[in-house]
Amino acid sequence: MYTDDHCHLNEYKDLSEVLLRAKDANVKYIIGVSMDISSFYTTTEIAKQYNTVIPAIGIHPWNAPKCKQDVNKVRELLPEKGVLGEIGLDHHFIKNKEEWEPQFTIFESLLSIAEKKEASVIIHSKGAEHETLNILESYRLKSVILHWYTGPDNLLSRIVDNGYFMSFTPALHYSPKLQTFVKRLDVSCILTESDGPVSYRKKRGEPANVAEIVDKIAQLKGQDTEETQRVIFNNFREIFVNNA
């Protein structure tokens, strides 16, 4: 069985077909991440229809300047031992430094909520990897998943020492940096994701893709595919299912 820990399910116009393909590919669980409160409500409705979907509530750093007032709503809606995501910092796509301060404010507020509620957090850190790690390390968090991490490789040991997980997308098939990360990491701290409907070299990502990611991870590490699949599935289950 397979898992997708990061997918924007609310953005698919052909969602029923996407989830049918996921079922056919033996994808057992999908975390439906949110960019704001509105997308969380939509994802929650999807989860009521599909028992494979686990909704996560979040405020994406891109939305930080216009969503300051939503932090209290997150506090109200996030269940104990729930999932908070997608949250974090982005200094790569967001070049305007005036928009960075709201990112920091909301990120720290959300992490404080996660700490109190023992929630798992799914982290966006594009272009702000050092700053993100510095902040994460100041909180006692249940589980931290670094979504599609592409930052400096000299932070890898720090990520591992903190017990954080790294989640890999279909970009693993063509990214030398991501392939190097997989070779250096133990499978016990690896997860898989589609980040759908993001496209990879013009091919749209969706949950069914995670089976191929697991195959690639096994290949890169020279390990048995079924064993790699089992370990990654158990990683997901321990974070999002058994401790929920």
Backbone hydrogen bonds, N-H to C=O, Kabsch-Sander energy under -0.5 kcal/mol:
donor,donor_aa,acceptor,acceptor_aa,energy
2,Y,26,N,-2.3
4,D,29,Y,-2.2
5,D,192,T,-2.2
7,C,31,I,-1.6
8,H,196,G,-3.0
9,L,7,C,-1.5
11,E,8,H,-1.9
12,Y,9,L,-1.5
17,E,14,D,-0.6
18,V,14,D,-2.1
19,L,15,L,-2.8
20,L,16,S,-1.6
21,R,17,E,-2.3
22,A,18,V,-1.8
23,K,19,L,-2.2
24,D,20,L,-2.4
25,A,21,R,-1.6
26,N,23,K,-1.6
27,V,22,A,-2.5
28,K,2,Y,-2.4
28,K,26,N,-0.8
29,Y,2,Y,-1.1
30,I,52,T,-2.6
31,I,4,D,-3.0
32,G,30,I,-0.7
32,G,54,I,-2.3
33,V,7,C,-1.4
33,V,31,I,-1.0
34,S,85,G,-2.0
40,F,36,D,-1.6
41,Y,37,I,-2.2
42,T,38,S,-1.9
43,T,39,S,-2.4
44,T,40,F,-2.5
45,E,41,Y,-1.8
46,I,42,T,-1.8
47,A,43,T,-2.5
48,K,44,T,-1.2
49,Q,45,E,-0.8
49,Q,46,I,-1.1
50,Y,46,I,-1.8
53,V,50,Y,-1.6
54,I,30,I,-3.0
56,A,32,G,-2.7
57,I,83,V,-2.0
60,H,35,M,-2.1
63,N,60,H,-1.8
64,A,61,P,-1.0
66,K,63,N,-1.0
67,C,63,N,-0.7
67,C,64,A,-1.2
70,D,67,C,-1.8
71,V,68,K,-1.2
74,V,70,D,-2.1
75,R,71,V,-2.2
76,E,72,N,-1.8
77,L,73,K,-2.3
78,L,74,V,-2.8
81,K,117,K,-3.4
82,G,79,P,-1.8
84,L,120,S,-3.2
85,G,57,I,-1.8
85,G,83,V,-0.6
87,I,122,I,-2.2
89,L,124,H,-2.2
91,H,126,K,-2.2
92,H,126,K,-1.0
95,K,93,F,-0.9
97,K,95,K,-0.8
99,E,96,N,-2.0
100,W,97,K,-1.2
101,E,97,K,-0.7
103,Q,99,E,-0.9
104,F,100,W,-2.2
105,T,101,E,-2.4
106,I,102,P,-2.6
107,F,103,Q,-2.7
108,E,104,F,-2.4
109,S,105,T,-1.9
110,L,106,I,-2.7
111,L,107,F,-2.3
112,S,108,E,-1.9
113,I,109,S,-1.6
114,A,110,L,-2.6
115,E,111,L,-2.6
116,K,112,S,-1.9
117,K,113,I,-2.3
118,E,114,A,-0.8
118,E,115,E,-0.6
119,A,114,A,-2.1
120,S,82,G,-2.4
121,V,143,S,-2.7
122,I,84,L,-2.6
123,I,121,V,-0.6
123,I,145,I,-3.3
124,H,87,I,-3.1
128,A,125,S,-2.2
132,T,128,A,-2.6
133,L,129,E,-2.4
134,N,130,H,-2.5
135,I,131,E,-2.0
136,L,132,T,-2.8
137,E,133,L,-2.5
138,S,135,I,-1.6
139,Y,136,L,-1.8
141,L,139,Y,-1.0
142,K,119,A,-0.6
143,S,119,A,-0.6
145,I,121,V,-2.7
146,L,144,V,-0.5
146,L,165,F,-3.3
147,H,123,I,-2.1
147,H,145,I,-0.9
148,W,167,S,-1.1
149,Y,146,L,-0.7
155,L,152,P,-1.4
156,L,153,D,-1.4
159,I,155,L,-2.2
160,V,156,L,-2.4
161,D,157,S,-2.7
162,N,158,R,-1.6
163,G,160,V,-1.6
164,Y,159,I,-2.1
165,F,144,V,-3.1
166,M,189,C,-2.4
167,S,146,L,-2.3
168,F,191,L,-2.3
172,L,169,T,-2.0
173,H,170,P,-1.8
174,Y,171,A,-1.5
175,S,171,A,-1.8
179,Q,175,S,-2.2
180,T,176,P,-2.1
181,F,177,K,-2.1
182,V,178,L,-2.3
183,K,179,Q,-1.9
184,R,180,T,-1.6
185,L,181,F,-1.7
189,C,186,D,-2.1
190,I,187,V,-1.8
191,L,166,M,-2.3
193,E,168,F,-2.6
194,S,6,H,-0.6
195,D,6,H,-2.7
198,V,195,D,-1.8
200,Y,203,K,-3.0
201,R,199,S,-0.5
203,K,200,Y,-1.3
204,R,202,K,-0.6
205,G,198,V,-2.7
209,N,206,E,-2.6
210,V,207,P,-2.0
211,A,208,A,-0.9
212,E,209,N,-0.8
213,I,209,N,-1.3
214,V,210,V,-2.3
215,D,211,A,-1.9
216,K,212,E,-2.0
217,I,213,I,-2.5
218,A,214,V,-2.5
219,Q,215,D,-2.2
220,L,216,K,-2.7
221,K,217,I,-1.9
222,G,218,A,-0.9
222,G,219,Q,-0.6
223,Q,218,A,-2.4
228,T,224,D,-2.2
229,Q,225,T,-2.6
230,R,226,E,-2.1
231,V,227,E,-2.4
232,I,228,T,-2.3
233,F,229,Q,-2.4
234,N,230,R,-2.4
235,N,231,V,-2.3
236,F,232,I,-2.1
237,R,233,F,-2.5
238,E,234,N,-2.5
239,I,235,N,-1.6
240,F,236,F,-3.0
241,V,236,F,-0.5
241,V,237,R,-1.7
242,N,237,R,-3.1
244,A,241,V,-1.1
